[in-house]
Amino acid sequence: MTVAAHLSPQPWMTAPESLALFAALASGGADARFVGGCVRDAWLGRPVKDIDIATHAPPERVMELLEAAGIRVIPTGLAHGTVTALCGGKPYEITTLRRDVETFGRHARVEFTDDWIEDAARRDLTMNALSCTPDGAMFDPFGGLADLTAGHVRFVGEARRRIEEDVLRLLRFFRFHAHYGRGEPDAEALAACRDLAPRLPTLSGERVRGELFRLLTAPCAASVWRLMMGQGIMVHLLPEAMDTDRLERLIAVERDLGLTPDPTRRLAAVLDSDRPGALRVADALRLSNHERDRLLALVEPPVAVAPADNRKALRQALYRVGDAELFGDLLLIAAAIHDGPLDLGALRKALSVADDLPGLKLPIAGRDLLELGVPRGPLVGGTLKRVEAWWIAEDFQPDRDACLEMARSFLDQASGRSA
């Protein structure tokens, strides 16, 4: 395989930890390269998250070489040739070159190989089949660099065959198109996705959630979601998630406010459903309890809230919600529902109300009433509720002394009625 290009030195390539790993492998004659996402993103000048390395050395030999160099190594997937090296507190996944003997969904029966092209051929997309040496020599067996530069997301080999090997690749195609694609999507890939979409329900909810949540963080998530709907993909996944106009408006609001994309919030925006429908989606995607509860609250808000509400009404809504993050999400969703011109200044002021939450706590509690001589029982709870209602109506301004005085007044009234 000839060198296709050179990648300028990157901090993660020249970091002492990376150099130590490659030195340890080279000491035993193991050829090694950076592979996958770190190479792809570095070529585009994007932040690199995970660093993956491939080598022709068997996993047991990799462990032997690393341990001899004093590097801690964890056998995370020996059967598939993967170990994780912990060097300088950073994890590096190191995998032996492989070729697929048999594929069946998420897993495959593999054999180790020393052929870099065979290993690259088992990758899903051409832009993920790139590799580079520690000095930046780039290897590109399937035209991934040209595709990456052009924003063309393309499968390695025949699209239909790659998706049949693992139908999750269908969703990965759209996810990568959302983050890396430009222009019209690959026609062969789209045709294969349409044909094989009925197989999507065979995937686990966790795997589907992983891909859809990553897709939802893309700047153009709404247009790609709309593309998936048009290709008949979503009807097999989330038939309740069809409100791409609202999703598009939410993304615009997040962008204008400089907010980090949030997949749960964006999922709530695209759902055109009620609470039972949101529950079905949460179950289908195997959402965590926190994600499920948040999604339900955004689909059917516990209180009505709008950016145009006055500060007193917003503070009352915040108090009833009791969660600053959820309150902010409700405001953002409400802003996305609004289809007229958006007043960003008003929205920013409304969102700032969330900072008031720590101070919105009733200054008295049941023990204070007990100290006033009120016997334990329903009178304590009933009086607290009356004081709280008055305190809320007064915009949370009365202090402890004022609340105690009002409690005495209510207790006197109750005593007069009982007399």
C-alpha beads as a LAMMPS data file, in Angstrom:
LAMMPS data file: protein, C-alpha beads

419 atoms
418 bonds

1 atom types
1 bond types

-500.0 500.0 xlo xhi
-500.0 500.0 ylo yhi
-500.0 500.0 zlo zhi

Masses

1 110.0

Atoms # bond

1 1 1 0.000 0.000 0.000
2 1 1 1.470 3.337 -1.033
3 1 1 1.415 6.506 1.033
4 1 1 -1.539 8.654 -0.077
5 1 1 -0.751 11.866 1.812
6 1 1 0.909 13.183 4.922
7 1 1 -0.845 14.398 8.052
8 1 1 0.925 17.219 9.847
9 1 1 2.041 16.343 13.385
10 1 1 -0.836 16.434 15.857
11 1 1 -0.532 16.900 19.623
12 1 1 -2.060 13.474 20.244
13 1 1 0.421 11.900 17.805
14 1 1 3.480 13.458 19.418
15 1 1 2.260 13.122 23.019
16 1 1 4.752 11.206 25.235
17 1 1 2.096 8.557 25.889
18 1 1 1.580 7.874 22.183
19 1 1 5.317 7.778 21.529
20 1 1 5.801 5.345 24.421
21 1 1 3.150 2.996 23.044
22 1 1 4.597 2.918 19.555
23 1 1 8.110 2.486 20.933
24 1 1 6.965 -0.484 23.018
25 1 1 5.342 -2.129 19.989
26 1 1 8.283 -1.376 17.707
27 1 1 10.687 -2.936 20.200
28 1 1 9.151 -6.295 19.304
29 1 1 8.915 -5.646 15.576
30 1 1 5.197 -4.862 15.648
31 1 1 4.079 -2.565 12.845
32 1 1 1.426 -0.169 14.135
33 1 1 -0.653 2.781 12.899
34 1 1 -3.327 5.151 14.079
35 1 1 -6.683 4.174 12.584
36 1 1 -10.289 5.268 12.329
37 1 1 -11.861 8.372 13.783
38 1 1 -8.729 10.050 15.088
39 1 1 -7.198 10.021 11.589
40 1 1 -10.445 11.100 9.932
41 1 1 -11.091 14.013 12.272
42 1 1 -7.472 15.174 12.351
43 1 1 -7.459 15.401 8.551
44 1 1 -10.490 17.714 8.762
45 1 1 -9.020 19.723 11.614
46 1 1 -11.707 18.589 14.037
47 1 1 -11.145 17.731 17.707
48 1 1 -9.955 14.181 18.270
49 1 1 -11.638 12.238 21.059
50 1 1 -10.616 8.575 21.084
51 1 1 -7.269 7.312 19.838
52 1 1 -7.306 3.871 18.225
53 1 1 -4.283 1.929 17.071
54 1 1 -4.011 -1.157 14.864
55 1 1 -1.102 -3.574 14.606
56 1 1 -0.333 -6.870 12.923
57 1 1 0.925 -8.352 16.225
58 1 1 -1.438 -10.819 17.972
59 1 1 -3.126 -9.458 21.105
60 1 1 -1.115 -11.648 23.460
61 1 1 2.096 -10.324 21.919
62 1 1 0.803 -6.756 22.220
63 1 1 0.157 -7.301 25.926
64 1 1 3.592 -8.811 26.387
65 1 1 5.345 -5.862 24.721
66 1 1 3.358 -3.236 26.589
67 1 1 3.786 -4.854 29.972
68 1 1 7.519 -5.198 29.347
69 1 1 7.591 -1.430 28.836
70 1 1 5.767 -0.864 32.117
71 1 1 2.479 0.082 30.452
72 1 1 -0.722 -1.193 32.040
73 1 1 -2.885 -3.127 29.613
74 1 1 -6.407 -4.530 29.967
75 1 1 -7.588 -7.500 27.823
76 1 1 -10.886 -5.879 26.864
77 1 1 -11.624 -8.135 23.882
78 1 1 -8.972 -10.744 23.250
79 1 1 -11.255 -12.915 21.126
80 1 1 -11.557 -10.041 18.673
81 1 1 -7.979 -8.892 19.062
82 1 1 -8.557 -5.812 21.205
83 1 1 -6.692 -4.646 24.285
84 1 1 -6.796 -1.286 26.048
85 1 1 -3.550 0.355 27.093
86 1 1 -3.606 2.889 29.912
87 1 1 -0.686 5.208 29.428
88 1 1 -0.408 8.446 31.349
89 1 1 -3.997 7.990 32.468
90 1 1 -5.222 7.930 28.873
91 1 1 -6.917 4.890 27.286
92 1 1 -5.667 3.664 23.904
93 1 1 -7.556 0.872 22.162
94 1 1 -5.157 -1.386 20.276
95 1 1 -6.573 -3.984 17.896
96 1 1 -4.862 -6.677 15.871
97 1 1 -5.482 -6.564 12.114
98 1 1 -8.459 -8.775 11.254
99 1 1 -10.496 -10.114 8.427
100 1 1 -14.093 -11.235 8.751
101 1 1 -14.721 -14.925 8.225
102 1 1 -18.427 -14.758 9.047
103 1 1 -20.644 -11.841 10.020
104 1 1 -23.859 -11.939 12.004
105 1 1 -25.076 -8.569 13.137
106 1 1 -23.119 -6.886 15.858
107 1 1 -20.575 -9.687 16.074
108 1 1 -18.381 -11.437 13.550
109 1 1 -16.095 -14.440 13.482
110 1 1 -12.702 -13.051 12.628
111 1 1 -9.216 -14.248 11.846
112 1 1 -6.104 -12.240 12.545
113 1 1 -4.072 -11.095 9.578
114 1 1 -0.985 -9.061 8.745
115 1 1 -2.665 -7.487 5.702
116 1 1 -3.571 -3.824 6.249
117 1 1 -5.879 -3.751 3.224
118 1 1 -7.820 -6.793 4.453
119 1 1 -8.345 -5.051 7.762
120 1 1 -9.406 -1.786 6.115
121 1 1 -11.842 -3.685 3.881
122 1 1 -13.922 -4.726 6.879
123 1 1 -14.569 -1.105 7.903
124 1 1 -17.981 0.328 7.089
125 1 1 -17.181 3.629 5.346
126 1 1 -14.268 4.722 3.203
127 1 1 -13.508 7.664 5.518
128 1 1 -13.191 5.203 8.411
129 1 1 -10.706 2.991 6.549
130 1 1 -7.868 5.539 6.781
131 1 1 -4.708 4.891 8.775
132 1 1 -1.504 6.765 9.437
133 1 1 1.907 6.099 10.923
134 1 1 3.259 8.045 13.903
135 1 1 5.141 10.332 11.489
136 1 1 1.936 11.180 9.604
137 1 1 2.167 8.962 6.512
138 1 1 -1.454 8.426 5.432
139 1 1 -2.756 5.224 3.857
140 1 1 -6.032 5.308 1.962
141 1 1 -6.940 2.017 0.257
142 1 1 -10.522 2.934 -0.723
143 1 1 -10.535 6.620 -1.624
144 1 1 -11.545 7.830 1.801
145 1 1 -9.550 11.057 1.618
146 1 1 -11.314 12.194 -1.547
147 1 1 -14.689 11.267 -0.028
148 1 1 -13.841 13.053 3.196
149 1 1 -12.760 16.197 1.384
150 1 1 -15.858 16.154 -0.825
151 1 1 -18.240 15.368 2.046
152 1 1 -19.254 12.146 0.321
153 1 1 -20.224 9.388 2.757
154 1 1 -19.686 6.077 0.976
155 1 1 -19.498 2.446 2.004
156 1 1 -16.423 0.336 1.496
157 1 1 -17.389 -2.030 -1.299
158 1 1 -21.037 -2.801 -2.062
159 1 1 -23.418 -0.846 0.160
160 1 1 -26.087 -3.526 0.358
161 1 1 -23.627 -6.207 1.365
162 1 1 -22.102 -4.037 4.102
163 1 1 -25.523 -3.278 5.586
164 1 1 -26.575 -6.928 5.382
165 1 1 -23.501 -7.781 7.469
166 1 1 -24.777 -5.450 10.217
167 1 1 -27.950 -3.413 9.731
168 1 1 -26.707 -0.842 12.262
169 1 1 -24.516 0.435 9.418
170 1 1 -27.714 1.765 7.844
171 1 1 -28.074 4.191 10.741
172 1 1 -24.358 4.897 10.788
173 1 1 -24.592 5.995 7.164
174 1 1 -27.145 8.683 8.039
175 1 1 -25.287 9.656 11.199
176 1 1 -22.056 10.167 9.293
177 1 1 -23.883 12.004 6.531
178 1 1 -25.250 14.370 9.200
179 1 1 -21.789 15.100 10.587
180 1 1 -19.551 14.800 7.514
181 1 1 -21.754 14.836 4.416
182 1 1 -22.308 17.662 1.986
183 1 1 -24.609 17.760 -0.994
184 1 1 -26.621 14.806 -2.207
185 1 1 -26.156 11.535 -0.318
186 1 1 -24.655 8.518 -2.047
187 1 1 -27.335 7.062 -4.337
188 1 1 -26.222 3.436 -3.978
189 1 1 -26.229 3.731 -0.198
190 1 1 -29.687 5.312 -0.150
191 1 1 -31.131 2.542 -2.289
192 1 1 -29.656 -0.110 0.000
193 1 1 -30.959 1.720 3.078
194 1 1 -34.473 1.858 1.639
195 1 1 -34.465 -1.828 0.786
196 1 1 -33.066 -3.001 4.116
197 1 1 -34.922 -0.613 6.428
198 1 1 -37.479 -3.319 7.421
199 1 1 -34.609 -5.089 9.230
200 1 1 -34.062 -2.193 11.634
201 1 1 -36.451 -3.543 14.318
202 1 1 -34.025 -6.457 14.816
203 1 1 -31.503 -4.075 16.383
204 1 1 -31.326 -3.590 20.130
205 1 1 -32.731 -0.355 21.493
206 1 1 -29.370 0.540 22.994
207 1 1 -27.613 0.399 19.626
208 1 1 -30.338 2.423 17.917
209 1 1 -30.272 5.010 20.689
210 1 1 -26.508 5.380 20.338
211 1 1 -26.703 6.171 16.631
212 1 1 -29.793 8.398 16.766
213 1 1 -28.503 10.421 19.703
214 1 1 -25.215 11.030 17.886
215 1 1 -27.132 12.010 14.756
216 1 1 -29.308 14.411 16.749
217 1 1 -26.260 16.395 17.877
218 1 1 -25.381 17.321 14.279
219 1 1 -26.056 20.900 13.099
220 1 1 -28.126 19.560 10.200
221 1 1 -29.911 16.853 12.193
222 1 1 -33.353 18.065 11.077
223 1 1 -32.603 17.834 7.364
224 1 1 -31.047 14.372 7.706
225 1 1 -33.970 13.219 9.876
226 1 1 -36.283 14.515 7.133
227 1 1 -34.219 12.582 4.576
228 1 1 -34.633 9.406 6.629
229 1 1 -38.378 9.947 6.778
230 1 1 -38.518 10.423 3.015
231 1 1 -36.560 7.219 2.459
232 1 1 -38.956 5.199 4.619
233 1 1 -36.473 4.681 7.439
234 1 1 -38.244 6.281 10.386
235 1 1 -41.469 4.373 9.910
236 1 1 -39.528 1.269 11.010
237 1 1 -37.836 3.030 13.927
238 1 1 -39.765 5.909 15.472
239 1 1 -43.042 6.572 13.651
240 1 1 -43.884 9.068 16.413
241 1 1 -40.861 11.258 15.571
242 1 1 -41.972 13.268 12.558
243 1 1 -41.983 16.949 13.601
244 1 1 -38.805 18.011 11.812
245 1 1 -39.966 21.619 11.518
246 1 1 -39.999 22.007 15.288
247 1 1 -36.642 20.222 15.526
248 1 1 -35.219 22.631 12.956
249 1 1 -36.471 25.644 14.925
250 1 1 -35.027 24.253 18.160
251 1 1 -31.645 23.753 16.506
252 1 1 -31.744 27.349 15.284
253 1 1 -32.579 28.589 18.795
254 1 1 -29.732 26.548 20.311
255 1 1 -27.351 27.892 17.682
256 1 1 -28.380 31.512 18.238
257 1 1 -27.947 31.134 22.002
258 1 1 -24.647 29.269 21.684
259 1 1 -25.993 26.208 23.485
260 1 1 -24.511 22.726 23.346
261 1 1 -26.761 20.343 21.370
262 1 1 -28.734 18.056 23.657
263 1 1 -30.081 14.834 22.065
264 1 1 -32.862 14.227 24.596
265 1 1 -34.162 17.752 24.160
266 1 1 -33.954 17.432 20.383
267 1 1 -35.716 14.070 20.486
268 1 1 -38.549 15.681 22.457
269 1 1 -38.793 18.412 19.823
270 1 1 -39.121 15.974 16.927
271 1 1 -41.737 13.830 18.689
272 1 1 -45.229 14.487 17.405
273 1 1 -46.860 12.473 20.143
274 1 1 -48.415 12.398 23.601
275 1 1 -47.186 10.852 26.841
276 1 1 -48.025 7.235 25.855
277 1 1 -46.202 7.748 22.559
278 1 1 -43.190 9.193 24.347
279 1 1 -43.206 6.177 26.671
280 1 1 -43.144 3.860 23.658
281 1 1 -40.156 5.766 22.277
282 1 1 -38.363 5.653 25.630
283 1 1 -38.905 1.899 25.833
284 1 1 -37.881 1.323 22.223
285 1 1 -34.611 3.221 22.717
286 1 1 -33.981 1.765 26.180
287 1 1 -33.551 5.237 27.632
288 1 1 -32.248 5.565 31.168
289 1 1 -34.788 6.467 33.852
290 1 1 -33.506 10.046 33.879
291 1 1 -33.717 10.357 30.090
292 1 1 -37.204 8.820 30.059
293 1 1 -38.554 11.118 32.768
294 1 1 -37.037 14.159 31.097
295 1 1 -38.475 13.186 27.719
296 1 1 -41.951 12.687 29.198
297 1 1 -41.823 16.062 30.945
298 1 1 -40.837 17.797 27.713
299 1 1 -43.542 16.083 25.662
300 1 1 -46.246 16.814 28.243
301 1 1 -44.958 19.728 30.377
302 1 1 -45.923 19.735 34.068
303 1 1 -46.656 23.479 33.775
304 1 1 -47.259 25.830 30.882
305 1 1 -44.300 28.120 30.276
306 1 1 -43.462 30.612 27.532
307 1 1 -40.548 33.025 26.984
308 1 1 -42.973 35.954 26.811
309 1 1 -44.331 35.327 30.330
310 1 1 -43.533 37.984 32.938
311 1 1 -40.858 37.249 35.500
312 1 1 -43.336 36.542 38.278
313 1 1 -45.130 33.904 36.198
314 1 1 -41.802 32.396 35.155
315 1 1 -40.619 32.167 38.756
316 1 1 -43.849 30.439 39.711
317 1 1 -43.386 27.958 36.869
318 1 1 -39.773 27.372 37.898
319 1 1 -40.864 26.672 41.478
320 1 1 -43.468 24.164 40.350
321 1 1 -41.036 22.434 37.993
322 1 1 -38.365 22.358 40.692
323 1 1 -35.554 21.621 38.234
324 1 1 -33.549 24.393 36.575
325 1 1 -32.416 22.217 33.650
326 1 1 -35.940 21.025 32.890
327 1 1 -37.279 24.573 33.207
328 1 1 -34.740 25.768 30.632
329 1 1 -35.596 22.887 28.312
330 1 1 -39.295 23.708 28.544
331 1 1 -38.580 27.293 27.544
332 1 1 -36.471 26.178 24.578
333 1 1 -39.141 23.749 23.385
334 1 1 -41.767 26.471 23.790
335 1 1 -39.597 28.803 21.710
336 1 1 -39.338 26.110 19.023
337 1 1 -43.111 25.692 18.940
338 1 1 -43.524 29.424 18.361
339 1 1 -43.459 29.921 14.583
340 1 1 -43.292 33.710 14.504
341 1 1 -40.258 35.983 14.923
342 1 1 -38.328 34.980 18.041
343 1 1 -37.265 37.595 20.586
344 1 1 -33.886 36.202 21.669
345 1 1 -33.518 38.917 24.283
346 1 1 -36.767 37.889 25.935
347 1 1 -35.759 34.231 25.773
348 1 1 -32.396 34.943 27.402
349 1 1 -34.128 36.852 30.220
350 1 1 -36.600 34.010 30.677
351 1 1 -33.800 31.437 30.828
352 1 1 -31.970 33.541 33.421
353 1 1 -34.874 32.974 35.817
354 1 1 -33.534 29.435 36.341
355 1 1 -30.782 31.011 38.476
356 1 1 -33.464 31.931 41.028
357 1 1 -34.227 28.319 41.948
358 1 1 -31.960 28.069 45.052
359 1 1 -33.829 30.987 46.625
360 1 1 -37.292 29.633 45.900
361 1 1 -37.660 27.590 49.063
362 1 1 -40.432 28.156 51.576
363 1 1 -38.717 29.744 54.602
364 1 1 -40.668 27.654 57.137
365 1 1 -41.312 23.961 57.594
366 1 1 -43.516 21.661 59.671
367 1 1 -41.194 21.787 62.681
368 1 1 -41.726 25.555 62.891
369 1 1 -45.457 25.022 63.310
370 1 1 -44.867 22.340 65.920
371 1 1 -42.796 24.856 67.874
372 1 1 -45.787 27.210 67.737
373 1 1 -47.761 24.550 69.575
374 1 1 -49.647 23.090 66.646
375 1 1 -50.316 19.388 67.329
376 1 1 -49.061 16.843 64.845
377 1 1 -51.669 16.062 62.247
378 1 1 -53.393 17.409 59.157
379 1 1 -53.488 20.959 60.528
380 1 1 -49.718 21.245 60.083
381 1 1 -49.770 20.245 56.421
382 1 1 -52.881 22.270 55.657
383 1 1 -51.438 25.416 57.208
384 1 1 -48.137 25.013 55.357
385 1 1 -49.999 24.706 52.060
386 1 1 -51.941 27.909 52.754
387 1 1 -48.753 29.766 53.688
388 1 1 -47.011 28.440 50.594
389 1 1 -49.853 29.544 48.304
390 1 1 -49.728 33.048 49.844
391 1 1 -45.907 33.137 49.617
392 1 1 -46.019 32.163 45.917
393 1 1 -48.679 34.782 45.185
394 1 1 -46.387 37.350 46.828
395 1 1 -43.640 36.370 44.364
396 1 1 -41.623 34.491 47.007
397 1 1 -40.707 37.754 48.709
398 1 1 -41.958 37.234 52.320
399 1 1 -39.171 36.153 54.659
400 1 1 -39.275 33.666 57.529
401 1 1 -40.785 36.101 60.044
402 1 1 -43.506 37.136 57.614
403 1 1 -44.338 33.513 56.811
404 1 1 -44.548 32.657 60.515
405 1 1 -46.845 35.611 61.082
406 1 1 -49.090 34.488 58.242
407 1 1 -49.092 30.953 59.666
408 1 1 -50.287 32.331 63.025
409 1 1 -53.028 34.250 61.227
410 1 1 -54.204 31.122 59.422
411 1 1 -54.074 29.146 62.675
412 1 1 -56.139 31.822 64.448
413 1 1 -58.692 31.650 61.638
414 1 1 -58.816 27.864 61.941
415 1 1 -59.189 28.134 65.712
416 1 1 -62.032 30.661 65.315
417 1 1 -63.847 28.380 62.900
418 1 1 -63.451 25.412 65.204
419 1 1 -64.764 27.474 68.117

Bonds

1 1 1 2
2 1 2 3
3 1 3 4
4 1 4 5
5 1 5 6
6 1 6 7
7 1 7 8
8 1 8 9
9 1 9 10
10 1 10 11
11 1 11 12
12 1 12 13
13 1 13 14
14 1 14 15
15 1 15 16
16 1 16 17
17 1 17 18
18 1 18 19
19 1 19 20
20 1 20 21
21 1 21 22
22 1 22 23
23 1 23 24
24 1 24 25
25 1 25 26
26 1 26 27
27 1 27 28
28 1 28 29
29 1 29 30
30 1 30 31
31 1 31 32
32 1 32 33
33 1 33 34
34 1 34 35
35 1 35 36
36 1 36 37
37 1 37 38
38 1 38 39
39 1 39 40
40 1 40 41
41 1 41 42
42 1 42 43
43 1 43 44
44 1 44 45
45 1 45 46
46 1 46 47
47 1 47 48
48 1 48 49
49 1 49 50
50 1 50 51
51 1 51 52
52 1 52 53
53 1 53 54
54 1 54 55
55 1 55 56
56 1 56 57
57 1 57 58
58 1 58 59
59 1 59 60
60 1 60 61
61 1 61 62
62 1 62 63
63 1 63 64
64 1 64 65
65 1 65 66
66 1 66 67
67 1 67 68
68 1 68 69
69 1 69 70
70 1 70 71
71 1 71 72
72 1 72 73
73 1 73 74
74 1 74 75
75 1 75 76
76 1 76 77
77 1 77 78
78 1 78 79
79 1 79 80
80 1 80 81
81 1 81 82
82 1 82 83
83 1 83 84
84 1 84 85
85 1 85 86
86 1 86 87
87 1 87 88
88 1 88 89
89 1 89 90
90 1 90 91
91 1 91 92
92 1 92 93
93 1 93 94
94 1 94 95
95 1 95 96
96 1 96 97
97 1 97 98
98 1 98 99
99 1 99 100
100 1 100 101
101 1 101 102
102 1 102 103
103 1 103 104
104 1 104 105
105 1 105 106
106 1 106 107
107 1 107 108
108 1 108 109
109 1 109 110
110 1 110 111
111 1 111 112
112 1 112 113
113 1 113 114
114 1 114 115
115 1 115 116
116 1 116 117
117 1 117 118
118 1 118 119
119 1 119 120
120 1 120 121
121 1 121 122
122 1 122 123
123 1 123 124
124 1 124 125
125 1 125 126
126 1 126 127
127 1 127 128
128 1 128 129
129 1 129 130
130 1 130 131
131 1 131 132
132 1 132 133
133 1 133 134
134 1 134 135
135 1 135 136
136 1 136 137
137 1 137 138
138 1 138 139
139 1 139 140
140 1 140 141
141 1 141 142
142 1 142 143
143 1 143 144
144 1 144 145
145 1 145 146
146 1 146 147
147 1 147 148
148 1 148 149
149 1 149 150
150 1 150 151
151 1 151 152
152 1 152 153
153 1 153 154
154 1 154 155
155 1 155 156
156 1 156 157
157 1 157 158
158 1 158 159
159 1 159 160
160 1 160 161
161 1 161 162
162 1 162 163
163 1 163 164
164 1 164 165
165 1 165 166
166 1 166 167
167 1 167 168
168 1 168 169
169 1 169 170
170 1 170 171
171 1 171 172
172 1 172 173
173 1 173 174
174 1 174 175
175 1 175 176
176 1 176 177
177 1 177 178
178 1 178 179
179 1 179 180
180 1 180 181
181 1 181 182
182 1 182 183
183 1 183 184
184 1 184 185
185 1 185 186
186 1 186 187
187 1 187 188
188 1 188 189
189 1 189 190
190 1 190 191
191 1 191 192
192 1 192 193
193 1 193 194
194 1 194 195
195 1 195 196
196 1 196 197
197 1 197 198
198 1 198 199
199 1 199 200
200 1 200 201
201 1 201 202
202 1 202 203
203 1 203 204
204 1 204 205
205 1 205 206
206 1 206 207
207 1 207 208
208 1 208 209
209 1 209 210
210 1 210 211
211 1 211 212
212 1 212 213
213 1 213 214
214 1 214 215
215 1 215 216
216 1 216 217
217 1 217 218
218 1 218 219
219 1 219 220
220 1 220 221
221 1 221 222
222 1 222 223
223 1 223 224
224 1 224 225
225 1 225 226
226 1 226 227
227 1 227 228
228 1 228 229
229 1 229 230
230 1 230 231
231 1 231 232
232 1 232 233
233 1 233 234
234 1 234 235
235 1 235 236
236 1 236 237
237 1 237 238
238 1 238 239
239 1 239 240
240 1 240 241
241 1 241 242
242 1 242 243
243 1 243 244
244 1 244 245
245 1 245 246
246 1 246 247
247 1 247 248
248 1 248 249
249 1 249 250
250 1 250 251
251 1 251 252
252 1 252 253
253 1 253 254
254 1 254 255
255 1 255 256
256 1 256 257
257 1 257 258
258 1 258 259
259 1 259 260
260 1 260 261
261 1 261 262
262 1 262 263
263 1 263 264
264 1 264 265
265 1 265 266
266 1 266 267
267 1 267 268
268 1 268 269
269 1 269 270
270 1 270 271
271 1 271 272
272 1 272 273
273 1 273 274
274 1 274 275
275 1 275 276
276 1 276 277
277 1 277 278
278 1 278 279
279 1 279 280
280 1 280 281
281 1 281 282
282 1 282 283
283 1 283 284
284 1 284 285
285 1 285 286
286 1 286 287
287 1 287 288
288 1 288 289
289 1 289 290
290 1 290 291
291 1 291 292
292 1 292 293
293 1 293 294
294 1 294 295
295 1 295 296
296 1 296 297
297 1 297 298
298 1 298 299
299 1 299 300
300 1 300 301
301 1 301 302
302 1 302 303
303 1 303 304
304 1 304 305
305 1 305 306
306 1 306 307
307 1 307 308
308 1 308 309
309 1 309 310
310 1 310 311
311 1 311 312
312 1 312 313
313 1 313 314
314 1 314 315
315 1 315 316
316 1 316 317
317 1 317 318
318 1 318 319
319 1 319 320
320 1 320 321
321 1 321 322
322 1 322 323
323 1 323 324
324 1 324 325
325 1 325 326
326 1 326 327
327 1 327 328
328 1 328 329
329 1 329 330
330 1 330 331
331 1 331 332
332 1 332 333
333 1 333 334
334 1 334 335
335 1 335 336
336 1 336 337
337 1 337 338
338 1 338 339
339 1 339 340
340 1 340 341
341 1 341 342
342 1 342 343
343 1 343 344
344 1 344 345
345 1 345 346
346 1 346 347
347 1 347 348
348 1 348 349
349 1 349 350
350 1 350 351
351 1 351 352
352 1 352 353
353 1 353 354
354 1 354 355
355 1 355 356
356 1 356 357
357 1 357 358
358 1 358 359
359 1 359 360
360 1 360 361
361 1 361 362
362 1 362 363
363 1 363 364
364 1 364 365
365 1 365 366
366 1 366 367
367 1 367 368
368 1 368 369
369 1 369 370
370 1 370 371
371 1 371 372
372 1 372 373
373 1 373 374
374 1 374 375
375 1 375 376
376 1 376 377
377 1 377 378
378 1 378 379
379 1 379 380
380 1 380 381
381 1 381 382
382 1 382 383
383 1 383 384
384 1 384 385
385 1 385 386
386 1 386 387
387 1 387 388
388 1 388 389
389 1 389 390
390 1 390 391
391 1 391 392
392 1 392 393
393 1 393 394
394 1 394 395
395 1 395 396
396 1 396 397
397 1 397 398
398 1 398 399
399 1 399 400
400 1 400 401
401 1 401 402
402 1 402 403
403 1 403 404
404 1 404 405
405 1 405 406
406 1 406 407
407 1 407 408
408 1 408 409
409 1 409 410
410 1 410 411
411 1 411 412
412 1 412 413
413 1 413 414
414 1 414 415
415 1 415 416
416 1 416 417
417 1 417 418
418 1 418 419
